């Protein structure tokens, strides 16, 4: 199983859960499972996000494999500039 940390802004949608265990093989599968459990999750997450898998940040994560036993955090897009 993969431990997925639910972003604080989406925890109400997930019934207050801070983390859930999933068995998906990649980030796309994780988002799909979360959206099936918590309808609207994918829409609220948005199409542009990064993830941290076991502390390693992945900027374009949709097809990134996630090994069993990993911990995944969703990271919101960062904007800014001069």
PDB file with SEQRES, HELIX, SHEET and CRYST1 records, atoms N, CA, C and O in Angstrom:
SEQRES   1 A   82  UNK UNK UNK UNK UNK UNK UNK UNK UNK UNK UNK UNK UNK          
SEQRES   2 A   82  UNK UNK UNK UNK UNK UNK UNK UNK UNK UNK UNK UNK UNK          
SEQRES   3 A   82  UNK UNK UNK UNK UNK UNK UNK UNK UNK UNK UNK UNK UNK          
SEQRES   4 A   82  UNK UNK UNK UNK UNK UNK UNK UNK UNK UNK UNK UNK UNK          
SEQRES   5 A   82  UNK UNK UNK UNK UNK UNK UNK UNK UNK UNK UNK UNK UNK          
SEQRES   6 A   82  UNK UNK UNK UNK UNK UNK UNK UNK UNK UNK UNK UNK UNK          
SEQRES   7 A   82  UNK UNK UNK UNK                                              
HELIX    1 AA1 UNK A    8  UNK A   10  5                                   3    
HELIX    2 AA2 UNK A   27  UNK A   37  1                                  11    
HELIX    3 AA3 UNK A   41  UNK A   45  1                                   5    
SHEET    1 AA1 5 UNK A  19  UNK A  22  0                                        
SHEET    2 AA1 5 UNK A   2  UNK A   5 -1                                        
SHEET    3 AA1 5 UNK A  71  UNK A  76  1                                        
SHEET    4 AA1 5 UNK A  49  UNK A  53 -1                                        
SHEET    5 AA1 5 UNK A  56  UNK A  58 -1                                        
CRYST1    1.000    1.000    1.000  90.00  90.00  90.00 P 1           1          
ATOM      1  N   UNK A   1       0.835  -1.181   0.000  1.00  0.00           N  
ATOM      2  CA  UNK A   1       0.000   0.000   0.000  1.00  0.00           C  
ATOM      3  C   UNK A   1       0.883   1.250   0.000  1.00  0.00           C  
ATOM      4  O   UNK A   1       2.041   1.230   0.418  1.00  0.00           O  
ATOM      5  N   UNK A   2       0.291   2.317  -0.480  1.00  0.00           N  
ATOM      6  CA  UNK A   2       0.952   3.616  -0.532  1.00  0.00           C  
ATOM      7  C   UNK A   2       0.216   4.531   0.435  1.00  0.00           C  
ATOM      8  O   UNK A   2      -1.014   4.590   0.418  1.00  0.00           O  
ATOM      9  N   UNK A   3       0.946   5.235   1.268  1.00  0.00           N  
ATOM     10  CA  UNK A   3       0.350   6.199   2.183  1.00  0.00           C  
ATOM     11  C   UNK A   3       0.270   7.543   1.466  1.00  0.00           C  
ATOM     12  O   UNK A   3       1.295   8.116   1.096  1.00  0.00           O  
ATOM     13  N   UNK A   4      -0.945   8.043   1.271  1.00  0.00           N  
ATOM     14  CA  UNK A   4      -1.158   9.306   0.580  1.00  0.00           C  
ATOM     15  C   UNK A   4      -1.610  10.339   1.609  1.00  0.00           C  
ATOM     16  O   UNK A   4      -2.617  10.154   2.292  1.00  0.00           O  
ATOM     17  N   UNK A   5      -0.852  11.423   1.708  1.00  0.00           N  
ATOM     18  CA  UNK A   5      -1.205  12.503   2.619  1.00  0.00           C  
ATOM     19  C   UNK A   5      -2.141  13.444   1.867  1.00  0.00           C  
ATOM     20  O   UNK A   5      -1.789  13.972   0.812  1.00  0.00           O  
ATOM     21  N   UNK A   6      -3.330  13.647   2.415  1.00  0.00           N  
ATOM     22  CA  UNK A   6      -4.338  14.497   1.793  1.00  0.00           C  
ATOM     23  C   UNK A   6      -3.990  15.954   2.083  1.00  0.00           C  
ATOM     24  O   UNK A   6      -3.757  16.315   3.237  1.00  0.00           O  
ATOM     25  N   UNK A   7      -3.951  16.806   1.037  1.00  0.00           N  
ATOM     26  CA  UNK A   7      -3.670  18.228   1.269  1.00  0.00           C  
ATOM     27  C   UNK A   7      -4.699  18.843   2.224  1.00  0.00           C  
ATOM     28  O   UNK A   7      -5.881  18.501   2.167  1.00  0.00           O  
ATOM     29  N   UNK A   8      -4.259  19.734   3.084  1.00  0.00           N  
ATOM     30  CA  UNK A   8      -5.160  20.295   4.096  1.00  0.00           C  
ATOM     31  C   UNK A   8      -6.401  20.931   3.481  1.00  0.00           C  
ATOM     32  O   UNK A   8      -7.479  20.850   4.070  1.00  0.00           O  
ATOM     33  N   UNK A   9      -6.281  21.558   2.318  1.00  0.00           N  
ATOM     34  CA  UNK A   9      -7.415  22.190   1.679  1.00  0.00           C  
ATOM     35  C   UNK A   9      -8.435  21.212   1.109  1.00  0.00           C  
ATOM     36  O   UNK A   9      -9.533  21.618   0.727  1.00  0.00           O  
ATOM     37  N   UNK A  10      -8.087  19.926   1.048  1.00  0.00           N  
ATOM     38  CA  UNK A  10      -9.006  18.919   0.502  1.00  0.00           C  
ATOM     39  C   UNK A  10      -9.473  17.916   1.554  1.00  0.00           C  
ATOM     40  O   UNK A  10     -10.219  16.987   1.244  1.00  0.00           O  
ATOM     41  N   UNK A  11      -9.041  18.099   2.774  1.00  0.00           N  
ATOM     42  CA  UNK A  11      -9.399  17.133   3.825  1.00  0.00           C  
ATOM     43  C   UNK A  11     -10.883  17.112   4.129  1.00  0.00           C  
ATOM     44  O   UNK A  11     -11.425  16.052   4.443  1.00  0.00           O  
ATOM     45  N   UNK A  12     -11.555  18.248   4.047  1.00  0.00           N  
ATOM     46  CA  UNK A  12     -13.005  18.263   4.298  1.00  0.00           C  
ATOM     47  C   UNK A  12     -13.716  17.418   3.253  1.00  0.00           C  
ATOM     48  O   UNK A  12     -14.670  16.708   3.572  1.00  0.00           O  
ATOM     49  N   UNK A  13     -13.257  17.489   2.002  1.00  0.00           N  
ATOM     50  CA  UNK A  13     -13.829  16.686   0.926  1.00  0.00           C  
ATOM     51  C   UNK A  13     -13.604  15.194   1.179  1.00  0.00           C  
ATOM     52  O   UNK A  13     -14.409  14.354   0.778  1.00  0.00           O  
ATOM     53  N   UNK A  14     -12.494  14.886   1.853  1.00  0.00           N  
ATOM     54  CA  UNK A  14     -12.137  13.496   2.149  1.00  0.00           C  
ATOM     55  C   UNK A  14     -12.618  13.070   3.531  1.00  0.00           C  
ATOM     56  O   UNK A  14     -12.057  12.157   4.136  1.00  0.00           O  
ATOM     57  N   UNK A  15     -13.646  13.726   4.023  1.00  0.00           N  
ATOM     58  CA  UNK A  15     -14.210  13.347   5.315  1.00  0.00           C  
ATOM     59  C   UNK A  15     -13.293  13.624   6.485  1.00  0.00           C  
ATOM     60  O   UNK A  15     -13.419  12.996   7.537  1.00  0.00           O  
ATOM     61  N   UNK A  16     -12.369  14.560   6.314  1.00  0.00           N  
ATOM     62  CA  UNK A  16     -11.446  14.914   7.379  1.00  0.00           C  
ATOM     63  C   UNK A  16     -10.185  14.062   7.429  1.00  0.00           C  
ATOM     64  O   UNK A  16      -9.319  14.289   8.274  1.00  0.00           O  
ATOM     65  N   UNK A  17     -10.073  13.093   6.542  1.00  0.00           N  
ATOM     66  CA  UNK A  17      -8.913  12.203   6.554  1.00  0.00           C  
ATOM     67  C   UNK A  17      -7.624  12.975   6.257  1.00  0.00           C  
ATOM     68  O   UNK A  17      -7.570  13.778   5.325  1.00  0.00           O  
ATOM     69  N   UNK A  18      -6.603  12.724   7.050  1.00  0.00           N  
ATOM     70  CA  UNK A  18      -5.293  13.329   6.808  1.00  0.00           C  
ATOM     71  C   UNK A  18      -4.457  12.476   5.864  1.00  0.00           C  
ATOM     72  O   UNK A  18      -3.596  12.987   5.147  1.00  0.00           O  
ATOM     73  N   UNK A  19      -4.717  11.175   5.869  1.00  0.00           N  
ATOM     74  CA  UNK A  19      -3.982  10.265   4.988  1.00  0.00           C  
ATOM     75  C   UNK A  19      -4.840   9.042   4.714  1.00  0.00           C  
ATOM     76  O   UNK A  19      -5.695   8.664   5.515  1.00  0.00           O  
ATOM     77  N   UNK A  20      -4.588   8.433   3.563  1.00  0.00           N  
ATOM     78  CA  UNK A  20      -5.287   7.209   3.191  1.00  0.00           C  
ATOM     79  C   UNK A  20      -4.273   6.246   2.590  1.00  0.00           C  
ATOM     80  O   UNK A  20      -3.235   6.663   2.076  1.00  0.00           O  
ATOM     81  N   UNK A  21      -4.579   4.968   2.659  1.00  0.00           N  
ATOM     82  CA  UNK A  21      -3.728   3.932   2.065  1.00  0.00           C  
ATOM     83  C   UNK A  21      -4.369   3.482   0.759  1.00  0.00           C  
ATOM     84  O   UNK A  21      -5.554   3.150   0.721  1.00  0.00           O  
ATOM     85  N   UNK A  22      -3.578   3.472  -0.309  1.00  0.00           N  
ATOM     86  CA  UNK A  22      -4.055   3.077  -1.637  1.00  0.00           C  
ATOM     87  C   UNK A  22      -3.102   2.062  -2.248  1.00  0.00           C  
ATOM     88  O   UNK A  22      -1.963   1.916  -1.804  1.00  0.00           O  
ATOM     89  N   UNK A  23      -3.578   1.366  -3.266  1.00  0.00           N  
ATOM     90  CA  UNK A  23      -2.761   0.335  -3.911  1.00  0.00           C  
ATOM     91  C   UNK A  23      -2.478   0.645  -5.379  1.00  0.00           C  
ATOM     92  O   UNK A  23      -2.159  -0.273  -6.135  1.00  0.00           O  
ATOM     93  N   UNK A  24      -2.583   1.900  -5.810  1.00  0.00           N  
ATOM     94  CA  UNK A  24      -2.336   2.252  -7.209  1.00  0.00           C  
ATOM     95  C   UNK A  24      -0.850   2.112  -7.551  1.00  0.00           C  
ATOM     96  O   UNK A  24       0.009   2.064  -6.670  1.00  0.00           O  
ATOM     97  N   UNK A  25      -0.573   2.046  -8.868  1.00  0.00           N  
ATOM     98  CA  UNK A  25       0.818   1.867  -9.299  1.00  0.00           C  
ATOM     99  C   UNK A  25       1.492   3.160  -9.724  1.00  0.00           C  
ATOM    100  O   UNK A  25       2.720   3.230  -9.774  1.00  0.00           O  
ATOM    101  N   UNK A  26       0.697   4.194 -10.033  1.00  0.00           N  
ATOM    102  CA  UNK A  26       1.287   5.468 -10.428  1.00  0.00           C  
ATOM    103  C   UNK A  26       0.411   6.611  -9.922  1.00  0.00           C  
ATOM    104  O   UNK A  26      -0.667   6.386  -9.371  1.00  0.00           O  
ATOM    105  N   UNK A  27       0.890   7.844 -10.116  1.00  0.00           N  
ATOM    106  CA  UNK A  27       0.178   9.005  -9.592  1.00  0.00           C  
ATOM    107  C   UNK A  27      -1.202   9.126 -10.242  1.00  0.00           C  
ATOM    108  O   UNK A  27      -2.172   9.459  -9.561  1.00  0.00           O  
ATOM    109  N   UNK A  28      -1.303   8.866 -11.527  1.00  0.00           N  
ATOM    110  CA  UNK A  28      -2.604   8.928 -12.199  1.00  0.00           C  
ATOM    111  C   UNK A  28      -3.599   7.982 -11.526  1.00  0.00           C  
ATOM    112  O   UNK A  28      -4.752   8.349 -11.302  1.00  0.00           O  
ATOM    113  N   UNK A  29      -3.156   6.773 -11.207  1.00  0.00           N  
ATOM    114  CA  UNK A  29      -4.017   5.813 -10.525  1.00  0.00           C  
ATOM    115  C   UNK A  29      -4.403   6.271  -9.131  1.00  0.00           C  
ATOM    116  O   UNK A  29      -5.525   6.033  -8.684  1.00  0.00           O  
ATOM    117  N   UNK A  30      -3.481   6.927  -8.443  1.00  0.00           N  
ATOM    118  CA  UNK A  30      -3.780   7.447  -7.103  1.00  0.00           C  
ATOM    119  C   UNK A  30      -4.865   8.514  -7.188  1.00  0.00           C  
ATOM    120  O   UNK A  30      -5.821   8.499  -6.413  1.00  0.00           O  
ATOM    121  N   UNK A  31      -4.711   9.444  -8.137  1.00  0.00           N  
ATOM    122  CA  UNK A  31      -5.715  10.502  -8.287  1.00  0.00           C  
ATOM    123  C   UNK A  31      -7.067   9.890  -8.661  1.00  0.00           C  
ATOM    124  O   UNK A  31      -8.105  10.322  -8.159  1.00  0.00           O  
ATOM    125  N   UNK A  32      -7.057   8.892  -9.534  1.00  0.00           N  
ATOM    126  CA  UNK A  32      -8.303   8.231  -9.940  1.00  0.00           C  
ATOM    127  C   UNK A  32      -8.980   7.577  -8.734  1.00  0.00           C  
ATOM    128  O   UNK A  32     -10.184   7.737  -8.538  1.00  0.00           O  
ATOM    129  N   UNK A  33      -8.208   6.839  -7.922  1.00  0.00           N  
ATOM    130  CA  UNK A  33      -8.784   6.184  -6.740  1.00  0.00           C  
ATOM    131  C   UNK A  33      -9.323   7.206  -5.746  1.00  0.00           C  
ATOM    132  O   UNK A  33     -10.393   7.012  -5.168  1.00  0.00           O  
ATOM    133  N   UNK A  34      -8.579   8.294  -5.546  1.00  0.00           N  
ATOM    134  CA  UNK A  34      -9.045   9.331  -4.627  1.00  0.00           C  
ATOM    135  C   UNK A  34     -10.336   9.964  -5.133  1.00  0.00           C  
ATOM    136  O   UNK A  34     -11.235  10.259  -4.346  1.00  0.00           O  
ATOM    137  N   UNK A  35     -10.430  10.175  -6.450  1.00  0.00           N  
ATOM    138  CA  UNK A  35     -11.632  10.776  -7.012  1.00  0.00           C  
ATOM    139  C   UNK A  35     -12.824   9.820  -6.931  1.00  0.00           C  
ATOM    140  O   UNK A  35     -13.964  10.263  -6.791  1.00  0.00           O  
ATOM    141  N   UNK A  36     -12.570   8.524  -7.017  1.00  0.00           N  
ATOM    142  CA  UNK A  36     -13.653   7.547  -6.859  1.00  0.00           C  
ATOM    143  C   UNK A  36     -14.150   7.519  -5.414  1.00  0.00           C  
ATOM    144  O   UNK A  36     -15.354   7.441  -5.170  1.00  0.00           O  
ATOM    145  N   UNK A  37     -13.229   7.582  -4.464  1.00  0.00           N  
ATOM    146  CA  UNK A  37     -13.608   7.582  -3.045  1.00  0.00           C  
ATOM    147  C   UNK A  37     -14.249   8.902  -2.634  1.00  0.00           C  
ATOM    148  O   UNK A  37     -15.226   8.932  -1.886  1.00  0.00           O  
ATOM    149  N   UNK A  38     -13.675   9.997  -3.143  1.00  0.00           N  
ATOM    150  CA  UNK A  38     -14.087  11.341  -2.754  1.00  0.00           C  
ATOM    151  C   UNK A  38     -14.415  12.133  -4.025  1.00  0.00           C  
ATOM    152  O   UNK A  38     -13.571  12.875  -4.526  1.00  0.00           O  
ATOM    153  N   UNK A  39     -15.636  11.978  -4.544  1.00  0.00           N  
ATOM    154  CA  UNK A  39     -15.991  12.650  -5.799  1.00  0.00           C  
ATOM    155  C   UNK A  39     -15.683  14.153  -5.761  1.00  0.00           C  
ATOM    156  O   UNK A  39     -16.011  14.854  -4.804  1.00  0.00           O  
ATOM    157  N   UNK A  40     -15.048  14.610  -6.823  1.00  0.00           N  
ATOM    158  CA  UNK A  40     -14.650  16.006  -6.916  1.00  0.00           C  
ATOM    159  C   UNK A  40     -13.201  16.246  -6.519  1.00  0.00           C  
ATOM    160  O   UNK A  40     -12.688  17.352  -6.689  1.00  0.00           O  
ATOM    161  N   UNK A  41     -12.534  15.217  -5.989  1.00  0.00           N  
ATOM    162  CA  UNK A  41     -11.153  15.380  -5.530  1.00  0.00           C  
ATOM    163  C   UNK A  41     -10.245  15.828  -6.677  1.00  0.00           C  
ATOM    164  O   UNK A  41      -9.485  16.784  -6.529  1.00  0.00           O  
ATOM    165  N   UNK A  42     -10.322  15.147  -7.808  1.00  0.00           N  
ATOM    166  CA  UNK A  42      -9.436  15.465  -8.938  1.00  0.00           C  
ATOM    167  C   UNK A  42      -9.679  16.888  -9.435  1.00  0.00           C  
ATOM    168  O   UNK A  42      -8.733  17.614  -9.741  1.00  0.00           O  
ATOM    169  N   UNK A  43     -10.935  17.279  -9.514  1.00  0.00           N  
ATOM    170  CA  UNK A  43     -11.250  18.631  -9.975  1.00  0.00           C  
ATOM    171  C   UNK A  43     -10.697  19.679  -9.024  1.00  0.00           C  
ATOM    172  O   UNK A  43     -10.121  20.677  -9.457  1.00  0.00           O  
ATOM    173  N   UNK A  44     -10.873  19.452  -7.728  1.00  0.00           N  
ATOM    174  CA  UNK A  44     -10.358  20.403  -6.731  1.00  0.00           C  
ATOM    175  C   UNK A  44      -8.838  20.414  -6.692  1.00  0.00           C  
ATOM    176  O   UNK A  44      -8.233  21.455  -6.436  1.00  0.00           O  
ATOM    177  N   UNK A  45      -8.214  19.267  -6.943  1.00  0.00           N  
ATOM    178  CA  UNK A  45      -6.754  19.195  -6.979  1.00  0.00           C  
ATOM    179  C   UNK A  45      -6.230  19.999  -8.153  1.00  0.00           C  
ATOM    180  O   UNK A  45      -5.220  20.695  -8.041  1.00  0.00           O  
ATOM    181  N   UNK A  46      -6.923  19.900  -9.282  1.00  0.00           N  
ATOM    182  CA  UNK A  46      -6.513  20.633 -10.473  1.00  0.00           C  
ATOM    183  C   UNK A  46      -5.524  19.836 -11.305  1.00  0.00           C  
ATOM    184  O   UNK A  46      -4.971  18.842 -10.835  1.00  0.00           O  
ATOM    185  N   UNK A  47      -5.300  20.268 -12.542  1.00  0.00           N  
ATOM    186  CA  UNK A  47      -4.434  19.513 -13.454  1.00  0.00           C  
ATOM    187  C   UNK A  47      -2.943  19.739 -13.225  1.00  0.00           C  
ATOM    188  O   UNK A  47      -2.121  18.935 -13.664  1.00  0.00           O  
ATOM    189  N   UNK A  48      -2.594  20.814 -12.549  1.00  0.00           N  
ATOM    190  CA  UNK A  48      -1.173  21.145 -12.371  1.00  0.00           C  
ATOM    191  C   UNK A  48      -0.789  21.069 -10.903  1.00  0.00           C  
ATOM    192  O   UNK A  48      -1.222  21.883 -10.088  1.00  0.00           O  
ATOM    193  N   UNK A  49       0.012  20.100 -10.591  1.00  0.00           N  
ATOM    194  CA  UNK A  49       0.496  19.934  -9.225  1.00  0.00           C  
ATOM    195  C   UNK A  49       1.785  19.138  -9.290  1.00  0.00           C  
ATOM    196  O   UNK A  49       2.085  18.504 -10.302  1.00  0.00           O  
ATOM    197  N   UNK A  50       2.520  19.172  -8.245  1.00  0.00           N  
ATOM    198  CA  UNK A  50       3.702  18.328  -8.093  1.00  0.00           C  
ATOM    199  C   UNK A  50       3.421  17.383  -6.940  1.00  0.00           C  
ATOM    200  O   UNK A  50       2.490  17.598  -6.164  1.00  0.00           O  
ATOM    201  N   UNK A  51       4.219  16.348  -6.829  1.00  0.00           N  
ATOM    202  CA  UNK A  51       4.122  15.451  -5.692  1.00  0.00           C  
ATOM    203  C   UNK A  51       5.511  15.238  -5.116  1.00  0.00           C  
ATOM    204  O   UNK A  51       6.524  15.448  -5.783  1.00  0.00           O  
ATOM    205  N   UNK A  52       5.529  14.823  -3.882  1.00  0.00           N  
ATOM    206  CA  UNK A  52       6.758  14.349  -3.253  1.00  0.00           C  
ATOM    207  C   UNK A  52       6.524  12.883  -2.929  1.00  0.00           C  
ATOM    208  O   UNK A  52       5.594  12.530  -2.204  1.00  0.00           O  
ATOM    209  N   UNK A  53       7.385  12.039  -3.479  1.00  0.00           N  
ATOM    210  CA  UNK A  53       7.318  10.609  -3.221  1.00  0.00           C  
ATOM    211  C   UNK A  53       8.535  10.256  -2.388  1.00  0.00           C  
ATOM    212  O   UNK A  53       9.670  10.325  -2.858  1.00  0.00           O  
ATOM    213  N   UNK A  54       8.284   9.880  -1.151  1.00  0.00           N  
ATOM    214  CA  UNK A  54       9.356   9.592  -0.202  1.00  0.00           C  
ATOM    215  C   UNK A  54      10.365  10.740  -0.145  1.00  0.00           C  
ATOM    216  O   UNK A  54      11.575  10.525  -0.079  1.00  0.00           O  
ATOM    217  N   UNK A  55       9.834  11.966  -0.174  1.00  0.00           N  
ATOM    218  CA  UNK A  55      10.668  13.152  -0.033  1.00  0.00           C  
ATOM    219  C   UNK A  55      11.279  13.684  -1.315  1.00  0.00           C  
ATOM    220  O   UNK A  55      11.911  14.740  -1.293  1.00  0.00           O  
ATOM    221  N   UNK A  56      11.113  12.992  -2.426  1.00  0.00           N  
ATOM    222  CA  UNK A  56      11.661  13.441  -3.706  1.00  0.00           C  
ATOM    223  C   UNK A  56      10.554  14.103  -4.521  1.00  0.00           C  
ATOM    224  O   UNK A  56       9.541  13.474  -4.825  1.00  0.00           O  
ATOM    225  N   UNK A  57      10.750  15.379  -4.875  1.00  0.00           N  
ATOM    226  CA  UNK A  57       9.732  16.140  -5.588  1.00  0.00           C  
ATOM    227  C   UNK A  57       9.738  15.783  -7.071  1.00  0.00           C  
ATOM    228  O   UNK A  57      10.788  15.722  -7.712  1.00  0.00           O  
ATOM    229  N   UNK A  58       8.548  15.551  -7.593  1.00  0.00           N  
ATOM    230  CA  UNK A  58       8.345  15.242  -9.013  1.00  0.00           C  
ATOM    231  C   UNK A  58       7.413  16.317  -9.560  1.00  0.00           C  
ATOM    232  O   UNK A  58       6.282  16.453  -9.092  1.00  0.00           O  
ATOM    233  N   UNK A  59       7.884  17.089 -10.557  1.00  0.00           N  
ATOM    234  CA  UNK A  59       7.123  18.218 -11.080  1.00  0.00           C  
ATOM    235  C   UNK A  59       6.014  17.822 -12.043  1.00  0.00           C  
ATOM    236  O   UNK A  59       4.951  18.444 -12.029  1.00  0.00           O  
ATOM    237  N   UNK A  60       6.220  16.821 -12.867  1.00  0.00           N  
ATOM    238  CA  UNK A  60       5.222  16.394 -13.855  1.00  0.00           C  
ATOM    239  C   UNK A  60       4.879  14.935 -13.555  1.00  0.00           C  
ATOM    240  O   UNK A  60       5.377  14.026 -14.218  1.00  0.00           O  
ATOM    241  N   UNK A  61       4.029  14.718 -12.555  1.00  0.00           N  
ATOM    242  CA  UNK A  61       3.939  13.386 -11.946  1.00  0.00           C  
ATOM    243  C   UNK A  61       2.943  12.396 -12.534  1.00  0.00           C  
ATOM    244  O   UNK A  61       2.917  11.255 -12.074  1.00  0.00           O  
ATOM    245  N   UNK A  62       2.122  12.751 -13.517  1.00  0.00           N  
ATOM    246  CA  UNK A  62       0.987  11.906 -13.886  1.00  0.00           C  
ATOM    247  C   UNK A  62       1.325  10.436 -14.083  1.00  0.00           C  
ATOM    248  O   UNK A  62       0.577   9.578 -13.614  1.00  0.00           O  
ATOM    249  N   UNK A  63       2.412  10.116 -14.752  1.00  0.00           N  
ATOM    250  CA  UNK A  63       2.746   8.706 -15.007  1.00  0.00           C  
ATOM    251  C   UNK A  63       3.874   8.192 -14.111  1.00  0.00           C  
ATOM    252  O   UNK A  63       4.405   7.103 -14.329  1.00  0.00           O  
ATOM    253  N   UNK A  64       4.226   8.975 -13.121  1.00  0.00           N  
ATOM    254  CA  UNK A  64       5.314   8.591 -12.216  1.00  0.00           C  
ATOM    255  C   UNK A  64       4.917   7.359 -11.410  1.00  0.00           C  
ATOM    256  O   UNK A  64       3.886   7.364 -10.737  1.00  0.00           O  
ATOM    257  N   UNK A  65       5.733   6.297 -11.473  1.00  0.00           N  
ATOM    258  CA  UNK A  65       5.415   5.115 -10.659  1.00  0.00           C  
ATOM    259  C   UNK A  65       5.600   5.420  -9.177  1.00  0.00           C  
ATOM    260  O   UNK A  65       6.453   6.220  -8.791  1.00  0.00           O  
ATOM    261  N   UNK A  66       4.790   4.771  -8.365  1.00  0.00           N  
ATOM    262  CA  UNK A  66       4.878   4.944  -6.916  1.00  0.00           C  
ATOM    263  C   UNK A  66       5.029   3.554  -6.304  1.00  0.00           C  
ATOM    264  O   UNK A  66       4.084   2.765  -6.309  1.00  0.00           O  
ATOM    265  N   UNK A  67       6.219   3.256  -5.775  1.00  0.00           N  
ATOM    266  CA  UNK A  67       6.451   1.922  -5.216  1.00  0.00           C  
ATOM    267  C   UNK A  67       5.603   1.652  -3.971  1.00  0.00           C  
ATOM    268  O   UNK A  67       5.315   2.562  -3.194  1.00  0.00           O  
ATOM    269  N   UNK A  68       5.217   0.412  -3.800  1.00  0.00           N  
ATOM    270  CA  UNK A  68       4.514  -0.016  -2.599  1.00  0.00           C  
ATOM    271  C   UNK A  68       5.347   0.360  -1.380  1.00  0.00           C  
ATOM    272  O   UNK A  68       6.568   0.200  -1.383  1.00  0.00           O  
ATOM    273  N   UNK A  69       4.699   0.850  -0.358  1.00  0.00           N  
ATOM    274  CA  UNK A  69       5.382   1.248   0.868  1.00  0.00           C  
ATOM    275  C   UNK A  69       5.805   2.706   0.878  1.00  0.00           C  
ATOM    276  O   UNK A  69       6.365   3.179   1.867  1.00  0.00           O  
ATOM    277  N   UNK A  70       5.543   3.430  -0.215  1.00  0.00           N  
ATOM    278  CA  UNK A  70       5.941   4.832  -0.306  1.00  0.00           C  
ATOM    279  C   UNK A  70       4.945   5.736   0.404  1.00  0.00           C  
ATOM    280  O   UNK A  70       3.826   5.336   0.725  1.00  0.00           O  
ATOM    281  N   UNK A  71       5.387   6.970   0.637  1.00  0.00           N  
ATOM    282  CA  UNK A  71       4.513   8.024   1.140  1.00  0.00           C  
ATOM    283  C   UNK A  71       4.480   9.118   0.085  1.00  0.00           C  
ATOM    284  O   UNK A  71       5.523   9.560  -0.397  1.00  0.00           O  
ATOM    285  N   UNK A  72       3.271   9.555  -0.273  1.00  0.00           N  
ATOM    286  CA  UNK A  72       3.094  10.557  -1.317  1.00  0.00           C  
ATOM    287  C   UNK A  72       2.410  11.783  -0.733  1.00  0.00           C  
ATOM    288  O   UNK A  72       1.413  11.679  -0.018  1.00  0.00           O  
ATOM    289  N   UNK A  73       2.968  12.949  -1.052  1.00  0.00           N  
ATOM    290  CA  UNK A  73       2.376  14.233  -0.666  1.00  0.00           C  
ATOM    291  C   UNK A  73       2.076  15.003  -1.943  1.00  0.00           C  
ATOM    292  O   UNK A  73       2.911  15.056  -2.846  1.00  0.00           O  
ATOM    293  N   UNK A  74       0.888  15.602  -2.028  1.00  0.00           N  
ATOM    294  CA  UNK A  74       0.569  16.506  -3.134  1.00  0.00           C  
ATOM    295  C   UNK A  74       1.107  17.887  -2.793  1.00  0.00           C  
ATOM    296  O   UNK A  74       0.961  18.352  -1.662  1.00  0.00           O  
ATOM    297  N   UNK A  75       1.725  18.541  -3.764  1.00  0.00           N  
ATOM    298  CA  UNK A  75       2.265  19.879  -3.574  1.00  0.00           C  
ATOM    299  C   UNK A  75       1.521  20.834  -4.505  1.00  0.00           C  
ATOM    300  O   UNK A  75       1.428  20.558  -5.701  1.00  0.00           O  
ATOM    301  N   UNK A  76       0.998  21.928  -4.005  1.00  0.00           N  
ATOM    302  CA  UNK A  76       0.291  22.869  -4.860  1.00  0.00           C  
ATOM    303  C   UNK A  76       1.262  23.550  -5.812  1.00  0.00           C  
ATOM    304  O   UNK A  76       2.455  23.636  -5.523  1.00  0.00           O  
ATOM    305  N   UNK A  77       0.759  24.039  -6.952  1.00  0.00           N  
ATOM    306  CA  UNK A  77       1.642  24.766  -7.857  1.00  0.00           C  
ATOM    307  C   UNK A  77       2.152  26.032  -7.194  1.00  0.00           C  
ATOM    308  O   UNK A  77       1.425  26.693  -6.452  1.00  0.00           O  
ATOM    309  N   UNK A  78       3.377  26.358  -7.459  1.00  0.00           N  
ATOM    310  CA  UNK A  78       3.987  27.550  -6.885  1.00  0.00           C  
ATOM    311  C   UNK A  78       4.081  28.606  -7.978  1.00  0.00           C  
ATOM    312  O   UNK A  78       4.591  28.345  -9.068  1.00  0.00           O  
ATOM    313  N   UNK A  79       3.589  29.784  -7.678  1.00  0.00           N  
ATOM    314  CA  UNK A  79       3.695  30.862  -8.647  1.00  0.00           C  
ATOM    315  C   UNK A  79       4.452  32.013  -8.001  1.00  0.00           C  
ATOM    316  O   UNK A  79       4.626  32.069  -6.783  1.00  0.00           O  
ATOM    317  N   UNK A  80       4.873  32.881  -8.814  1.00  0.00           N  
ATOM    318  CA  UNK A  80       5.612  34.026  -8.293  1.00  0.00           C  
ATOM    319  C   UNK A  80       6.524  34.559  -9.370  1.00  0.00           C  
ATOM    320  O   UNK A  80       6.356  34.259 -10.552  1.00  0.00           O  
ATOM    321  N   UNK A  81       7.448  35.317  -8.969  1.00  0.00           N  
ATOM    322  CA  UNK A  81       8.378  35.875  -9.930  1.00  0.00           C  
ATOM    323  C   UNK A  81       8.666  37.323  -9.592  1.00  0.00           C  
ATOM    324  O   UNK A  81       8.227  37.859  -8.575  1.00  0.00           O  
ATOM    325  N   UNK A  82       9.402  37.915 -10.467  1.00  0.00           N  
ATOM    326  CA  UNK A  82       9.810  39.290 -10.211  1.00  0.00           C  
ATOM    327  C   UNK A  82       8.810  40.281 -10.729  1.00  0.00           C  
ATOM    328  O   UNK A  82       9.009  41.488 -10.591  1.00  0.00           O  
TER     329      UNK A  82                                                      
END                                                                             
